[in-house]
Amino acid sequence: MNDKPFFTPQCPSPERDEGLITLAHGGGGLLTRRLIDDVFRPAFAHNAEDLTHDGAVLEVGDTRLAFTTDSYVVKPLFFPGGDIGSMAVYGTVNDLAMCGAKPLYLSAGMVIEEGFALADLRRVVASMSRAAQVAGVRLVTGDTKVVERGKGDGIYITTSGVGQVRAPRPVAPAQIREGDAIILSGDIARHGMAVMAAREDFGFENDIASDCAPLAEPVLAMLDGEIDLHCLRDLTRGGLGTALVEIAVDGGCDLQVARSAIPVSDTVRGACEILGIDPIFVANEGRYIAIVPGGQAGSALAIMQRFEKHAAVIGEVGRPQQTGQASLTTMGGDYVLDLPTGEQLPRIC
Amino acid sequence: MNDKPFFTPQCPSPERDEGLITLAHGGGGLLTRRLIDDVFRPAFAHNAEDLTHDGAVLEVGDTRLAFTTDSYVVKPLFFPGGDIGSMAVYGTVNDLAMCGAKPLYLSAGMVIEEGFALADLRRVVASMSRAAQVAGVRLVTGDTKVVERGKGDGIYITTSGVGQVRAPRPVAPAQIREGDAIILSGDIARHGMAVMAAREDFGFENDIASDCAPLAEPVLAMLDGEIDLHCLRDLTRGGLGTALVEIAVDGGCDLQVARSAIPVSDTVRGACEILGIDPIFVANEGRYIAIVPGGQAGSALAIMQRFEKHAAVIGEVGRPQQTGQASLTTMGGDYVLDLPTGEQLPRIC
């Protein structure tokens, strides 16, 4: 497999028409970031930190809350290792965990297409209920809307979550420091490849199961172990590669990771090679990176490995820079990573 | 105009196929209630109070929080008096206010259809930003997904909200007592009729503007005035009629309201007559009822009239009953109200 990052196949050039929303605007890469920077942040942000993360940390009374939301439009609704219901619970739970918070309560807003089978709705709801139990959260409020046939695709779910912040200090890219270790929580790219394999139009089958899972337990265990969590990021849309670029830019430091240290299962690697996709840009739903002081790398890794044996130190934080870059060290040399400009696979999450 | 409640035109019988979701499941009437009772509550409710309201009241640390969510699929996106952006802000702010809470923070999850005009997105976002400013809340976190052409309808927005509960006692149907006054905050049915008039397929035009507005100020003013708010309910999907039936059933008391006391503007009344629709079942986006001890009716009304001059006492709470009923007193006699079984107008909110 070529060591240099590559991103084909992608959707047609996303910037063909500047005036219209394209699938790539939802891909988590460059156009998503531009949409946030050009449209959402000017309208809503009160300070530079606002809207840069997947969750907000807020003071209400004497309590530090984490608050987050995610919309789920995954296709197909059911895939090996998960479904839209478990994703909608774990994904939002994980965004709270990435704020250094203990997830507590969820809400769910459902947009259902007329003609959707009640049996499928029951299946999705049962999956959400199980996932909430596993993650130790309560779904306490919701809303249901129905749209006409042809104005939806079965069901879209938006979950929001509230948690109580446990981290004593901010957990954010701005906290990363030269010499910090970058630890990856397990093997990557399983969710994206599982969803692709479940799509008939990709014409290949395999037994890859999504990594969809809740991530609060290892985060809380690290906080209990007094690990100084500088930054946490789950590796959803855009995968590991996008997370590294965003943290480097937002944190103002170079990041250096080694391709050889990144765990990828043989099956996933094979499927990626067939499709010509780089696993570091494939979405995950139960993987994250933790950036911690170099001196705590060993103890943090030990805790992370209690939950997932393939957790590994994959790199470190380098020099502070005006505009930080993320680089991938490979046998062929070092490559600077870019945000993907297209959409690898629409409707992955 | 006939005094007896009537609900035509409605969509075709919603129970034609028991196994599929119909538009009426999203209408806020009988089928919505069944969906909640049969599918959502068994999966998620921890006690009988859970999921019966539009918002949840939670303890986090030492803080009593209100938490709520709503999905907005209104069609058309822009209509006289509002748009999907202002609705998505005010609607969720209002759900928090109906918990007796001061709204603080919002999140927004957007599902955008490929090909949606960026100019329209900017217009929606600008409207959300203005509405948040008016309502005194901050939009602090969000998510954007893009679905293929033909799998959405421009944009759907799910907003969630967090507020701090100010009411010293629970605000809920279970708190209503015989002799309580039922106060309506203003004239009804403007939102629903404005949206209908904005739909080309209804073939009529008029100058009705939606009542879309934030409702936290009057609620907080009543709390400051030491009004003992037994129950609050905004009159969205299903309108005043549905709210009365639900409160009667959930509160275990009969409710009696007088048709003649319910303010309806002449324009709205005329439009309702043309379409054969009863205004008490038409959706509002800036109207609510407050149920307060009879002895406080005068002072509560005075506060509500500071914000909207047409606020009026429309009825009172009657005897406790195993299954409470809501009745409408008209010149032709008393009529027991039922939850609407069909969908008056899909995609009203």
Interface residues (C-beta under 8 A of the other chain):
Chain A: E18 G19 L20 I21 T22 L23 A24 H25 G26 G27 T32 L35 I36 V39 F40 A43 F44 H46 D50 L51 H53 D54 G55 A56 L58 V60 G61 D62 T63 L65 F67 T68 T69 D70 S71 Y72 V73 L104 Y105 S107 A108 G109 M110 V111 I112 E113 E114 G115 F116 A117 L118 A119 L121 R122 V125 A126 M128 S129 A132 R138 L139 V140 T141 G142 D143 T144 K145 V146 V147 E148 G150 K151 G152 D153 Y156 T158 S160 V162 Q164 P346 R347 C349
Chain B: E18 G19 L20 I21 T22 L23 A24 H25 G26 G27 T32 L35 I36 V39 F40 A43 F44 H46 D50 L51 H53 D54 G55 A56 L58 V60 G61 D62 T63 L65 F67 T68 T69 D70 S71 Y72 V73 L104 Y105 S107 A108 G109 M110 V111 I112 E113 E114 G115 F116 A117 L118 A119 L121 R122 V125 A126 M128 S129 A132 R138 L139 V140 T141 G142 D143 T144 K145 V146 V147 E148 G150 K151 G152 D153 Y156 T158 S160 V162 Q164 P346 R347 C349
